[in-house]
Amino acid sequence: MKKIISVVLAAAMSATLFTACGAEQTPLKTESSSASPDTARAKDHGDFHVLYFRDGSKSKKASATFLNSFTGKSEEVEMVRCGEDASAYTFSCEGNVRDYNVVYFTYDGKKTKAVAFNRCVSGWQKTSDGFTPYTQGAETDYLPSFEKITLDCNGYEKDIYVWTPEDYDAASDEKYATIYVLDGDDEVNTQNPGARPDGCLYIPDQVRSMAAETGYKAIVVGVSTYGDMNEYMRDDELVPDLGELAEKEYKSKKKGGDLARFMAETLAPYIRQHYNVCTDALHTSVTGASLGGLETFYITMEYPEIFGTAGVLSPSFWTYDDEAWKSYLGKKDFNVNTPFIYLYTGPAGGDTDPYVTEMYNRMKDMGYPADKIALHYNEDGAHYPNSWCVYFSEFLSAMAFQRVEPLQN
């Protein structure tokens, strides 16, 4: 199934700055990354982070209610109007990123949907696509451009779409992290380049927000995963072969292993050769939703020396039963090249739980380090791009900081 994928001073004090890479770079297929968390990012600069809300209704006042999705702790904060233009008022306030990971806004008596709150979020605005990322001081109608690359993937052509930030300089000494996105063609409107495609996650916008707030810079590599539209389809490419499928009526040729090898042995080397990026696992991540989340998890388990962080959004873990998963994971050494696994899901009926919570508990029971895995269970979550869009920055925070504090305290 195709996935349905004084404020200024406070902001300066609360922003966390990063260096893009460790001092040394590690080539593909080595046993471990030489870049440690200490050399890869700076230390935190406080508990508080400034959040912006761009209100097109031009309300007289607005408030932000911060939530901890794990403990249920909440706090309402009155926002201060800090800017205006012809289209909107902008409000701001501070929140504690160690205590809270979710926020919703109240204005003119209306309560918005909950969205992510973390150091990688500058702010949010209401658009025709729902709530979308807003970066304070940046244009509000940003339209990203992608470079299209075509590579051979197991005998057929695969389209790759690469987005680089505006300040990207291929000749500079500054290196960028890399975010590989399965179903990445959903971010690209090939029919109308002047408009956003339906169902996109606004990933370049979220990466721009992360860079503005933290200094952590990355390029985005969108991987089309619709197969060759002839012999292999999406349900083939994004399902690894771990044995017998749990649902016998579900049909798949289980070519996820082929896609994983393509990602590790063809695509990652190509990107590292042709773009100014870090070559260690700590600065290389992969993410996907639904079947893309399943394949993201598999790719990271198979090639942890290459992909150091996984954004596993509403994954289709139901494809295999507990016995198959334990058999597969029992062959892995969780003490070597341990990637950070960020899991996101919502309730049964609307999303992919209980399978994701079961995987989270299974991993911990099998010895996966507790500081390398986090689960966000969103009780209001749905198996839909709008849900993944407003929480995508939590994966970015996991990638940049290698922790999600409100979920791991």
N, C-alpha and C positions, 0 to 999 in steps of 0.2 A: 504494500500500500504506500503510495507517495505521501510523504509527511505533510499534513494539513498545516516549517523549520524556521563695634566697627568691624564688618564682615571681611573686607579685603585683608586686613591684618591677620585675622583668624585663619583665613584660607591659606595665607603664606606660611603660617606656623604649622598648620596641620597637614600640608602636602608632604608626601614622602617621595624622596628622589631616588632614582635607581641608576646604576650603570647597566648597560645592556648585556654585557657578557663578563664571564670570569677572565682572569688574566691570561689563561692559556686555553686553547681550543682543542677539543678532542675529535679526531676523525670518526667517521662511521665505523660501526662494528668493533669498537674497542670494548673492553670489559666494564669501564666506568667513566663517568664524566669527571674532568679535572676541575670544573667550576663548582665551587661550594656555595651554599646560600649566602655566606658572609661576603664573598667576593662578587656575587651576582646582584646583590641589592643592598641598599643602605638600611640602616636601622630605622625603626618607626620614630616619628616625630610627634608623639602624643596620641591620646585616645580619641580626640574629637576631629570631626570632618565636616566641612561646610557643604550643605546641600542646597541646590537651587530648584525652584519650581516656576516654570514659565506658564502664566495663566492667560489664555486668549480671551477669557471672559472679563478681564480687567476687574476682578473682584476687589472690594474694599479691604478685605483681610483674608488671610489664609493661615492654616496651621498644618503641622506635620505630626503624625502619630508614628513613632518608631516602635518596632516589634522585634522580638526574638522568636523566630519560627520554631525553635527547639524547646524553649522554656515557657513561652507565652508571655514573658515580661514585656511591658509596654510603657511608653511615655509620650505625652502630647506636648508639643512645643509650638508656641506662637511664632509665626514667621514674620520677618520684616521686609517691607517692600524696598528693594534695593536698585530697581531700574525699571524703565518703561520705554516702549517704542510705539509706533503707530498701531501695532497689532496686539500687543500684550503687555502686561505687567510682569515683572520678575520678582519673586520673593526668595528669601534665603533664611536659613537657620543652621545651627550646629546639632550634630548627633554623635553619640558615642559608638564608634565602629567596633569596639570590643564587646559591647553589650547587645547591639542590634544589627540585624541583617536585612530587615524589611521595613518599608515605610509606606504610608498612604497619606494623601492630602485631603483636607476639608476646606471648601471655599463656597461662599454663597449657599451654605446649608447642604452642599453636595459632598459626598464622600467618594473619592476615587478608588480604583482597584489598587491592590497592594503591588509594589514594585521593589526591586532590589535596592539596598543601601549598603555601600561599602566604599573603600578608598578609591576605587576605580570609577565611581559614578560622580559626574559633575552635577547632573540634574536631569529632570524629566519635563516633557511638554506633551500636551494633548494634541493629536493630529488625527487625520482621517483614518490612519492605521492603528488608532488606539494610542497608548502611551509609548513615546519614542525617546531615545536619548537626547539630552540637550547639554551642550557644553557652554558654560558661561563665557560670553565674549566672542563666541564663534557664530558663523552664519547659521540660520535655522533651516535653510533649504538646500543643504549640502547634497550633492549628487556624486557618488564615487565613480571612478573610472577603473576598469580592469584591463590588464594585458592578457590576451588569450594565447595559450600555448597548447599544442597538440603533441602528445607523446604516445608511443606504442605501449599498450597494456595487454599483455597476454594474447597478442595477435590481432588486436583491434585498436582503433584510435580512441584516445580519451582526452577530452577537453579539460584544460586547467585554466583557472582564472586567478590572476595575481593582482592584488591591490597593495600599493605602497603609499605611505604617508606623503603629504605634500613636501615635507622637508627631507625626504629620503635622498641620500647622496651616495651613489654607487662607488664613488671614488674616495669617500671619507674614511677615516679610521673608526668611526662609530659603527657598531654592529647592531643589528636588529634581531629581536626574537622572531620566531616563525609560528604561525597558527594555521594548521591544516584543518579545513572544514569539509566534512563529508556532506553530500548534497549541496556543495558550495555553489553550484549553478543557480540555486534558488535566490542568491544575492544579486544575480545579473539579469537584467531585462534585455534579452537578445532581440526581442521584437520591437521594443521601443526604448532605445538607450537614454532618452530624455526623461524617463520616469522610473520609479521604483517598481520592482515586480511584486505582485501580490504574495503575501506570506513570507517576505524576507525578514531576517532578524536584525537588520540594521547593524551588521557586524562591523563594517568599517567605522561607523559613527561611534560605536562602543569602544573600539580600539583607540580612536582619536580622543575620546573622553578619558580613557585610562592614561594616555600619554600626557594630556593636559594636567591631570590631577597628580600623577605619580612620577612622571618622567620616564616611565617604562615604555619603550617603543617596540612595535612589532609590525611585520607585514602579514597579510592574510593570503593563504593559498586555497582557493575554492576548488574542490575536486568534484567533477560531475560523476554521479554514481547511478546513472540510468542504464548501465551496461552498453551493449552495442545495438540495442533495439532490434536485435534479430535472434541471435542464439542465446545471449545472456541479458537478463533484465535486472532491475534494481533488487528484486527479491532474491536473485541469485548472487549478486555481487556483495550484498551486505549481510549474508548469513554464512558464518564459518562452519566447517564440517567438524562437529564434535561428536558425531555418532548419529543415532536415530532421533529425529525431531519429536518433540513432546506431543505436538498435535499432528497426527498422521495425515489429516486432510490438508494440511498446509504444504504447498509445493514449493520447493526450492532446489536448485542444483548445487547449492552450498559452495559457492566460489569465493567466499570471504578470505580464504587463505591466499588465493591468487591476488586479490586486491591488496591485502596486507603486504605481500612481497613486492608488489608494484610500488606501494607507498615507501617502503623501506629501502629497496634496492635500485629503484629507478627515479622516483619523484624527489625524495629527499636529497640524494646526491646531485640531481639536476639543479634544484633550488640553491643548494649550498655552493655550487659552482658558478651560477649565473647571477646570484643576488648577494648583497652585502649583509649577510646574516651570520649569527652565531652557529657554531657547529657542534655544540654540546647538547645533551638531552635536557638539561635544566631549562634551556631557552627554546625548546622545540615541543610543541603541544599539538594534540589532535582532538577534535570535537565533532559531535554529530548527535542527531535526535532520532528517536524511534528505532528503526532498523539501523540507522546511522549511529545511534548510541550503542547498540549491540556490537557493531563492527569497530567502533572507537575503542571499546573495552578490549576486544580481542586483539586489535593492532597493538595496543599498549602492553598487553600481557605478552605478546609474541616478540616485540621489539622494544623492551624498556630501555635499552642502551641508546636508542634513537629518540623515542618520544617520552619525555619526562613528566608530562601532565596530560591527563585525560578529562575532557568535559563530557560526561556520559549523561545525556539528557533524555529522560523518559525512555530508557533502553528496552528493547524487546527481549528481555531475559526469559520470557515465557517459551521461547523457541526450544529450550532444553530443560529437562527436569533436574531435580536436585542431584541424583546419582551421576548424570552426565557432567554437571558442573563440578562436582567434587572430584570426579575422575580427572577432568582436564586441569583444574587448579592444583590438584595434588601433585602434579608433575613440575610445578613451578617452584623456584627458590625465591621466596619473598625477601631474602636478606641481601640479594644482589641486584643492583640497578632497580631500586624500588620507586616506581613512578607515583606521583600524587594522583589519586582517583577522586574526582568530584562527581557525585551522583545526585541527580535531581529527578523527582517524580511527584505524581499526584495520586489521588485515591482511585481504587478499582472502580470501573464503570466509566470514568472520565480520563483515566491515565493508566500507567503501567504497574502500579502497586497491586498486590503485595510482593511482586517478584523482585522489585528493586530493594525494598527493605530486607527481604530474604537474602539477597546477594550481599548486602552490607553486613549483615550478621554472619553470613557464611564466611566472608573474607576474614573478619575479625576472629571467628572461631578457628579458622585454619592458620592463624598466625600472622595475618597481614598487619603491619605496624599501625597502631591507632592514630599516630600523627601523620599518616600518609593517606588517609581516606576520610571523606566527609560526605554526609547525606543530608540533603535538604528535601524534606517531605512537605509539600505545599498542599494543605487540605483543600484549597480552592483551585488547584491546578487542573488543567485540561490538556489533552493530547492535541495541541494546536500551536501554531507559530507565535501567536500573541503571548502565550504563557512562557514559551522559551525565550522570546525576545526580552521580556522585562526582568528575567533572571540570568541572562547570559553573562552579565558583568560579574556575577558571583564566581563563575568559572574563571574569568579573567583575573579576579582577585586571588583565586586559588593558584593560578599559574604564576602570578607575579610574586606572591608572598609565601607560597607553599603551605598555606593554612587558611582555614575559614573560621576565625576565632569564635563567633557566636555558636557555631555548630560543633566546636571541638573543646569547649571549656569543660 
